[in-house]
Amino acid sequence: MQKKTGLRNDPFYRQIFKLVLPIVIQNLLSAAVSSADVVMLNYVGQSSISAVSLAAQYASVLFMVFYGLGTGATMLCAQYYGKGDMRALQVVEGIALRFSLCFSLVFAGMALLIPEQMMGLFTNDSELISIGASYLRCMSVCYLCWGVTEVYLAVLRSIGRVMISTIMNILAFSLNIILNAVFIFGLFGAPKLGAAGVAIATSLSRLIELAACFVVSFRSKDIKLDFRYLFVKNKALFTDFVKLSLPALGNDISWSVAFSMYSVIMGHLGTDAVAANSFVVVVRNFGTILCFGMASAGGILLGNVIGENKLEDAREDARKLMRLTVITGAIGGLIVLAATPLVLSYADLTDTAMHYLKYMLLINTYYVMGAAVNTTLIAGVFRAGGDSRFGFICDTIDMWCYAVPLGFLAAFVLKLPVMWVYFLLCTDEFVKWPWVIKHYRSGKWLHNITREDLFSEDNISSK
């Protein structure tokens, strides 16, 4: 009985469940939009599903860029918030925006000017290239808005304001689904645009989300979306941001580009494999919602505790977070398993694609657990403690020295059947478990990264 009471009154569990719910809602809405795209495009045709799935890989890479920058900002902001230094948070936000806007401009320019060449990296099917190119051109506006909103919402989450970012995401994702239907099917007199309608809907919803962020910023008393901080230079914070963010950014880009190589491999194995994988990605996203939300919430709480210099408390909280991760990973696998018969009854694919879909879903019932543990430790626990370097090294070696070469070897040299290629690609998360868990147990990830005298004359200047 005493143990039960202690668990109920434990502040870590109370706080993490308070944070997890809004984060899970955000992730659920994100997965819902992706599934809505696939569901609606199912009525347009298999080629549209395949093309959008391939073109969306660029958004996935860009998302990981923003996630890496947001992580760097979160690592610093969570600890400085624990310390009570709000001015440092605004300067960190300005630094993160400098980087995110640069990446946004590059991706938007490429999507607008060379979309055919971008699609050509994933497939040699002329129909898929044509459909995907029109999608990418329309997505250029989305990329520009995204760079600003993701950084601002990451800073808000780092100080526990997850409900605000949840409301922003509800607004964007609800509009996205509604506008998807309007532009895909030509409702209310709108043109019937098919795959391009998905991109237009996404861009419009992101534009409105950015406008809503400015409204929230105007009403906020502390953390504002203030572009004047783009020009504030703080040597100490910039050094720390680069030191922490670049490995996190490199980690996320390295992982996401490598994961996109999976799509390159699948794309050259035929449209049946691509179409089946499009449905699998949607289901897997739903399966990982809870465990990824737990990782995000746990990282924020650990960062706050470490910023207060309570290192032993942080170590104990990390153990509690790992126990929760194992539970949520198992739940995620069960969600994928439960969804399998529903997806198989709904999908309108060729017989070959349906065969692939069935076994890909079964593989993902256990793959979710591998992803849950690694994400919680690398992107949650380690980064909360100021250690982003280990994840960068670990993921780069795992993906580029093991998974991607193995996939190309299996597909194009050994010419193994599609399902064997997919199975081998899905071993990547489990190969790195021994090193990730060993690093966690060593405690070398735990650091207080806050500084004193941040705003002395030696550290700060403005243009």
Buried (B, 14 or more C-beta within 10 A) or exposed (E): EEEEEEEEEBEBBEBBEBBBBBBBBBBBBBBBBBBBBBBBBBEBBBBBBBBBBBBBBBBBBBBBBBBBBBBBBBBBBBBBBBBEBEBBBBBBBBBBBBBBBEBBBEBBEBBBEEBBEBBBBBBEBEBBBBBBBBBBBBBBBBBBBBBBBBBBBBBBBBBBBBBBBBBBBBBBBBBBBBBBBBBBBBEEEBEEBBBBBBBBBBBBBBBBBBEBBBEBBEEBEEBBBBEEBBEBBBEBBBEBBBBBBBBBBBBBBBBBBBBBBBBBBBBBBBBBBBBBBBBBBBBBBBBBBBBBBBBBBBBBBBBBBBBBEBBEBBBBBBEBBBEBBBBBBBBBBEBBBEBBEEBBEEBEBBEBBBBBBBBBBEBBBBBBBBBBBBBBBBBBBBBBBBBBBBBBBBBBBBBBEBBBEBBBEBBEEEEBEBBEBBBBBBBBBBBBBEBBBEBBEEEEBBEBBBBEEBBEEEBBEEE
